């Protein structure tokens, strides 16, 4: 059981807003905030380089914290600016050629698809969207049928930005491993709200952010790369941190995952990321996941009882992201109405998940994403305000 009173007391903003935008950026707990502010103060007092030297041991510990969070190893972790940069460093390290195929999901995120399109244009590689199953998740059976010698990458978003769907990451991993195909998992929305075990999933590369359900600072993220895969991937760019200049015309790339990093970084943010990981580990990912699912299903049921509201989440397994539309009131207008009542939510548009939303005939959704520090009373208040606006149209 989670001590909700304690975690809310350790989250300064809980008393000021109802925060249902955890899929955007979650509220930061006090230990994470203290880690960031403490280092920023130290930089102001003694200098940036000098503060980094003092924090060297603590910075090394961050790799261990992230590794424990996903059941990886510290040397398989790279700390980078955000999930997109982490994903890009893995994807652009792959060598794809004409006729090579990338298999991806219908709910794939826009930034990832844009990268696919760029590489397809440059190299002649092809993008193949795997059909959904009857519940709306990626069909593992269809994935298996599409696998052949041309497939050089399976790249899937674990939890899409535009709904509660959880794609079957471990089942996808079994297909990838059986056929020896590299598997890149975008875990941006899943790390921090559910257990994510890279050994169980059997992915080769995983990208994630700090700011969402992990409750870390903005401007932080990480990439995990399976040890056996690291030296097969040459990063798209290098610097004196990722590689060593060994002679006038020679250099040597690092052997560990830090080859995907660069020298300059947000030191305070990294310390905050480590504190956020330790905070989640102390509470327990199983406990977090159980509460998030309970709150989200409570919210879905309550919204479904409001005339004019249609919940739009797909999948047999669903997470803390709840999306819906309302008759006569646009998602953007409702989002502003909620904000005026000190309730944070967010819209999700076709521009972020065009494959999926085009197929469903949806342009814009209202996205309410709960986390373990939210309460049933907050869900009641949220639905009260939604009902009030919909019925006043």
N, C-alpha and C positions, 0 to 999 in steps of 0.2 A: 504494500500500500504506500502511496505517496502522501507525504504530509503537505497537503495543499496549502494550509495556513502558512507553513514555513516558507514554501517556495514563492508564494505570493508576497510575503513580507520581504523576501530577498529579491523581489522584482519591483523596483521603485515605481514603475509606471502603472502597475496593476490597479492602484487606487485612483488613477486619473482618467483612464480610457478603458473601453472594452476592445481588446485587440484581437480581431479575427482576420489579421493579415500576416499570419505566421509563414505562409508560403511566399510572402514577399520579403519580410525581415521580421524575425521574432523579437520580443522584448528581451533585453539582456539582463542576466542575473547579476547581483552585486559582486560576486567574486570575479566574474569576467570584466566588469566595469572597473573594478579596483586594479586588476592586472594591467589594463590598458592605460588608465590614468596615472597609475604609479610609475610606469615606465616613461610616459610622456613628461611627467614632472622631473624624473631623473635626467632625461635628455636636456630639459631646460636648465637644470642646475649644473650639470657637469659636461654636457656635450654629447652629441649623437653617437660618435664612435666609441667614446668612453663608456657610455651607458650600455651599448651593445656588448662591450667587453665584459662588463659586470654581469650581464644577463646571459652569458654564453652557456652556462650549465642549464639554466632554465629553458633556454631556447632548444637545447638538445633534447630536453625532456618532452617537448611538444611532439616530436616525432614518435616517441613512445606512446604518448597519450592517443594520438590519432591512430597508430597501429593497433592498440588495444580496442579502440572503438569499432574497428572493422575486421578484426582478427587477421591483421597483416603483420609485417615486420617493419621496424623503423627504417631499414635501408631501402625499403620499397616505397617510401613516402617522399613526395616532393611538396613543399609548401609554396603556393603561388598566390596571385592576386585575387582570383575568383574561380568559380567553377568553369566558366567559359574558357579562360586561359588554360586551365588544367586539361579540359577536354581537347582543346586545340593542340596543345603540346603533344598529346598522344596521337590524335588523328593525323596531324600533318607530319608525324614521324614515319607513318606507313608509306610504303612505296607501291602505288597503284598505277596500273597501266591500262592501255586500251583493251576493252572487253572484260576487265575485272569488274566484279559486282560487289556492291555494298547492299546488304539486306538490313532494312530498318523497319520501324513500326509506324503505323498510321498516325499515332499521337506524338510523333517526334517533334522536338522543339525547333523553333525557327533558326536559331543560331547554328545548330548542328546541320540542318538541311542546307542552309546557305553555304556552309563549308563543303558539304557533299557536292553541291552544284558547282562550286568553284573548281574543285578538283576534277569533277567530271568534265568540265569544259577544258581544263588544261590537259588532262591525260587521256580522255576517252573512256574512262571508267563509267559504269552504269549504276544507277540507283534503282533498287527494287523495293517497293513497299509491300511488306508482308500483310496479307489480309487479317482482319480481326476474327476472333471466334464469336459464337452467338451471344456472349456476354459483353463483348466490346473490347476485350484484351487482345494482344497479339496472339494469333493462333499458332501454337507450337507445332501442330500437325502440318499446317501450311508452310511454316518455316522449314520443317524437315523435307517437304516435297521440293522446295526451291533450292536446296543445297546441291551444288555440283562443283566441278573443278574450277568454275569461273568465280566462285564466291571467295573473296579475300578478306572480308570483314563483316561481322555482325555488330551493328551499333544500335543500341536501344536506350530509350529513356525509361527508367524504372517507374517513376511516378510523373505523369505529365503535369504541366503547369495549369491545365484548364479543366481539372476534375479530380475526383476521388479514386480513379482507377489505379490499381497496382499491377503492373505487368509481371508475368511469371518469370522473374529473372533467373531463378535457379533451374527451371525447366529449359529455358533458352541456353543456359550455360552447359547443360548436359549435351544438347545438340552440338554446340560449338566445340566442346571438348572431344566428343566422339568423332567429329570430322576434322579436327585439327585446324579450326578456323579462329583467328584472333577475334576476341569479343570485348568490345568497349561499352561499358555501362555508365550512363549519365545518372548519377545518384543524387543530383542536386536537391531534389525534394524529399528524398527518402532518408538520408543520413540525419539522425537526430530525432526522427519521429518513430522509427521502427528499428529492430535489430537488422544490421546489414553485415553479413559474414562473407568475405570474399572467397574463403575456402569452400563454403557451401554453395555459393552462387557459381563458382568456377569461371568468373570473368578473368580476363588478362589485364585489363586496365579499368580503373574506376575514377570518376571525377566527382567532386562535391564542393559545396560552398560552406562558409562559416555562418553567414547571416541569417539563414532560414531556420529550419527546425533545430539546428544545433545550437542556436542562440548565441552565436559568436559575433564578432565585429564585421561590419562591411569592409570590403577590400581584402578579404581573406578567403582562401580556398585551398584544396589539396588534390593531388593526383596520386593514386596508388597504381603501381605497375608490378605485376608478378616478377619475382626475381629472375626467373628463366627467360623473361621477355625483355628485360631492360636493355641488354647489349644488342638486341636485334633492332632496337629503335634508335635512330639518330635524330635528335631534336631538330626542328626547323631552323633554329638559331642557337648560337652558343656565345658565352662570354667567359671571362677569366675565372668564374665560379664553376660553371658547367664543364669547363675544360682547362687544361694546363698548357701553356705555350712552352714546349719542350726544346725548341731549337728555332733558328731563323725561319725555317720553312716546315715546321712540324708542330703538331699539337696532339694532346691525348685527352679523350673524353672521359669523364668520371665513370666509374664502374657501377655506382649506385644510382638510385632514382633522383638524386639531386642534380643529375645532368639536365633535368627538365626545369631547374630553377635558374634565376639570375642573381647577380651579386646584391644589387640594391633591393631592399625589401622593407615592408612596414613592420618593424620589430615589435612595436607595442601591439599591433594587431595580431601578430603571431603568438605573442604571450597570451593575449585574450582568447585566441582560438584554442590554445592548449587548456586554458582555464575552463572554457565552455565544454570541451571534450571531457575533462575530469568531472565537471558538474553533472553531465549527462550520465557518465559511468557510475557515479556515486548514487544517483537516483535509480538507475537500472533501465536499460532499454526495453526489456520485456514489460516492466511496469508502465513506462511511458507509452508504449505501443497499445497496451490494454486500455489505458485511460483515453488516449487520443481517439481510438476507434469507438469507444462508448460515447464520448461527447459528440463525435461526428454523426453517429447514427441517431442520437437524440435530436440533433439539429435537423437532420434530413426528415425525420418523422414530423417534427414540429412545423417545418416549412411546408411539408406536404399537406398539412391540415389547413393551410391558408388558401382560400379561394383565389385563383388567379396566379398562383405560384407553381412552377413546374421544376422539380429537381432534375438535373441533367447528368448525374454521375453514372459512369459505366463500370462494368467489371463485377466479378464475383467477390473478389477481395477489394475492399475500399479503405481509404485512409482518411486523414484529417482535413482534406480539401473538399469542400462542399460547394457545388456550383448550381445555379438556378436562373431561370428567367421569370419575368413578371408581366402579366398582361397589362398593356396600357401605360407602363412605366419603363423607361429604358434603364438598363443596368447602370449607365453613367449617372443618370439622374438620381436613382436610388442610392448609389454610392455616396453622392453628395449629401443626400438627405440623412443618411446614417452618420456621416461625418459631423453634421450639425448637431447630432445627438451624442457626440463623443464616442462613436463606434467606428473602428477602423475595419474596412473591408477593401476589396479591390475588384476591378473589372478584368476580364480576360478576353482578348479579341482574336479574331481570325488571323491576325498578323503573327501571332505566336505559335499557332498550331494549325496551319492552313490545310494540310491533308485531312485532318480529323474534322475540323469544323465545317469545311466545304462539304464533306460527305454527309454530315448531319444537318446541313442547311442552317447553321447558326453563325451569326456575325459577332455577337457580344454576349458574354455571360457575367453575372455577378458572382464573385468568388469569395467565400467566407472560409477561412482556414483556421481551425482551432488547434490549441496545444494543451498540454497537461495542466498548465496553470490556469486555464480558463475554467469557468464554473457553469453549473446548470442554471443558476440565476442569470448569468450573462447571456446564455442561450435564450432564456425567456424574454429578457429585455430586447435582444436583437430581433426576435420574431414579433414582438409587440410593435416595434418601430416599422418593420417591414409591412405588417398587417395594416397599420395606421396609414402608411403611404399608399399602398395598393388600393385600399378601400376608399381613399379620398380622391381617386383619379376621376 
